[in-house]
Amino acid sequence: MPILEKVAPFVDKIWVYGLSILDASGVNWKNIDLLLKQEYPTDYPEIRNAIFDKTHDYWTDLKAKLIDAHSREDCVLSVHW
């Protein structure tokens, strides 16, 4: 992953946190929801599913990619979600 490759030489540890939007009626989600609907109308349903489901395949795949990319870097990777 390019971001890991760019920052790894300058840090000892990289922390990665998943989204934690728990309330679809909250102001944070309402702002993001509108943006997603406008910018990604076709993908919106799947994006919304991923945001509210911590076991969604997107997160599993992303974690695997992060771990794989980290194996080529010399720093600690801490993934939380």
Summary of the structure (lengths in Angstrom):
residues: 81
radius of gyration: 15.1
end to end distance: 18.5
largest distance: 41.5
contacts: 172
relative contact order: 0.24
helix: 56%
strand: 12%
